[in-house]
Amino acid sequence: MSAAGSGLNRRSAELVESIPDWLALYVYLGLGDLAFTLAAFQLGAIELNPYLEHAQRSGLFEFSKVSLTLLVLCIAFKLRRRKVTERIMAWANVGMICLNVYHVSLLFDHFFG
């Protein structure tokens, strides 16, 4: 049996092709932010975002962080064909890049400063 004519394979290919690079970048930056934040927590850092600080005290930090990222991803994916979404996500990615650079600089300073 050949799956070449399968509608499932065609829909999967369409989904993969329709995910914009700026959306994939946001996923990677979000994962980096989570990893760097957890590493900073291990070194005694505190969360500066009041919402996430409350989530951390409640033991729901990872859940909250991933949930917020998924919420942004779902909204952005739904509205991905609108130019304004691409612009907003470009700025979100710039912000996430800055946040990741900030995390790396703090970790670098902790180990080598």
N, C-alpha and C positions, 0 to 999 in steps of 0.2 A: 504494500500500500504506500502510495506516495502522498506526502503532506504538501506537495507543491500547490495544490489547488485549495488547500484548507483556508477557510475564512479566519480561523484563529491565528495562523501564522501571519496573514496579511494584516490583521488588526494589531498584532504585536509589533510588527515592523512599522506600521503607521504611528504607533505610540512612541516608539523609540525615536523615529525621525522627527516627531513634533515637539520633543523636549528641547527648548532653546538652550544654548550654551550658557547664557546668563543665569538661567534657573539652575543648571547643574553646578555652576560655580558657587551659587548661594548655598547649595547642599554641602559642598566641600568646605566652604568657609565656616558654615555653622558647625560642622563636625570638628574643625580645627578649634573654634572658639570653645566648644564643650571640652575637648581634650585639654587645652591649655588652662581653662578655668579649673578643671578637676586637679590638674598638676599643681596649680597655684594654691588650691585649698590644702593639698598635702603639705605645702610649705608654710601654711599658717595664714594665707591671705584671706580677706573677707570679701564678700560680694557687695558691690556698691549699688546695684540696682535694688531698690526697696522691695519690689515684688519678688524678685528671685532670692533676695536675702530671706524673706519670709518663707519662701518655698524651701530654702536650704535648712532653716530652723525646723521646718515641719517634716523634713526627710523626703521632700518631693522635688528637689532641685533638678535632677536628671529628667524626670518625667515632665516637669514644667518647661525646661529648656528645649527638649525635643518636641513637645506639643506646640510651643510657640513657633518653632521653625517649621513644623509641618503645617500649621495654620497659614503661615505666610506662603509656603509653597503651594498649598491647595488653591488659595485665592489667586496667586500669581499665575498658576497654570491655567485656571479657569479663564482668566482675563488676558492670557498671553498674546493674543492677536491684536490687542490694542497698543498703540504706540506709547501711550502714557504709562502703561504697565512696564514696558521695557525701560523707559526713562527712570521711573521710580525704583525699579530693581537695580538699575545701574548705580544709582546713588546708595541703595541698600548694600550693594556689593562693595562700593568704596568704603562705606562705614564699617562693614565687616572686615575688610582688609586692614583698615586702620586699627580696629580692635584686636585683630590677630597680631599685628606688628607690635602693638602696645603690650600684649601678653608675652610675646617673645622677648621684648626688650626687658620686661620685668624679670622674667626667668633668667635671661642672660646676665642681668645685673646681680641677681641673687647668687648665681654660681660663679661668676667671674668678676664681679664688682667689688 
